[in-house]
Amino acid sequence: MDVFLFIIAIVLIGNFFSYKKEMAKLGTKVDHAEESAVKSELANIKQRLIVLEKIVTDKNYDLNEEISSLHKSERRAHSKQ
């Protein structure tokens, strides 16, 4: 009877370590997938930032903002009359 329990204990311990090993592999796969998703999102954000920097540093941007502000002021003045 003791030999039977010993064999069952060895099998259970072996299965436990096998389970832990498989879970570690799955965790690594998830980490790699998550990492690639984060890298992709970061690349997209960098591209958007570059575009925004170009817009803001464009010399015509300031002029367009001033014109837009004047148009808004004119509309408010006309709507009050």
PEFENSUL-V909930 format. One record per residue. N is the residue number from 1. RES is the residue in three letters. SS is DSSP state (hx for helix, st for strand, lp for the rest). OMEGA is omega in radians with two decimals (none if undefined). BURIAL is 1 if it has 16 or more other ideal C-beta (glycine too) atoms within 10 Angstrom, else 0. Layout:
BEGIN
N&RES&SS&OMEGA&BURIAL  N&RES&SS&OMEGA&BURIAL
END
This chain:
BEGIN
1&MET&lp&3.14&0  2&ASP&hx&3.12&0  3&VAL&hx&3.13&0  4&PHE&hx&3.11&0  5&LEU&hx&3.12&0  6&PHE&hx&3.13&0  7&ILE&hx&3.12&0  8&ILE&hx&3.13&0  9&ALA&hx&3.14&0  10&ILE&hx&3.12&0  11&VAL&hx&3.13&0  12&LEU&hx&3.12&0  13&ILE&hx&3.10&0  14&GLY&hx&3.11&0  15&ASN&hx&3.13&0  16&PHE&hx&-3.13&0  17&PHE&hx&3.06&0  18&SER&hx&3.10&0  19&TYR&hx&3.14&0  20&LYS&hx&-3.14&0  21&LYS&hx&3.13&0  22&GLU&hx&3.12&0  23&MET&hx&3.10&0  24&ALA&hx&3.09&0  25&LYS&hx&3.12&0  26&LEU&hx&3.11&0  27&GLY&hx&3.10&0  28&THR&hx&3.11&0  29&LYS&hx&3.12&0  30&VAL&hx&3.13&0  31&ASP&hx&3.14&0  32&HIS&hx&3.13&0  33&ALA&hx&3.13&0  34&GLU&hx&-3.14&0  35&GLU&hx&3.14&0  36&SER&hx&3.09&0  37&ALA&hx&3.13&0  38&VAL&hx&3.11&0  39&LYS&hx&3.12&0  40&SER&hx&3.12&0  41&GLU&hx&3.10&0  42&LEU&hx&3.10&0  43&ALA&hx&3.10&0  44&ASN&hx&-3.14&0  45&ILE&hx&3.10&0  46&LYS&hx&3.12&0  47&GLN&hx&3.13&0  48&ARG&hx&3.12&0  49&LEU&hx&3.11&0  50&ILE&hx&3.13&0  51&VAL&hx&3.13&0  52&LEU&hx&3.10&0  53&GLU&hx&3.10&0  54&LYS&hx&-3.13&0  55&ILE&hx&-3.05&0  56&VAL&hx&-3.12&0  57&THR&hx&3.10&0  58&ASP&lp&-3.11&0  59&LYS&hx&3.14&0  60&ASN&hx&-3.12&0  61&TYR&hx&3.13&0  62&ASP&hx&3.13&0  63&LEU&hx&3.12&0  64&ASN&hx&3.11&0  65&GLU&hx&3.13&0  66&GLU&hx&3.11&0  67&ILE&hx&3.13&0  68&SER&hx&3.11&0  69&SER&hx&3.11&0  70&LEU&hx&3.12&0  71&HIS&hx&3.13&0  72&LYS&hx&3.12&0  73&SER&hx&3.13&0  74&GLU&hx&-3.13&0  75&ARG&hx&3.12&0  76&ARG&hx&3.13&0  77&ALA&hx&3.14&0  78&HIS&hx&-3.11&0  79&SER&hx&3.12&0  80&LYS&hx&-3.09&0  81&GLN&lp&none&0
END
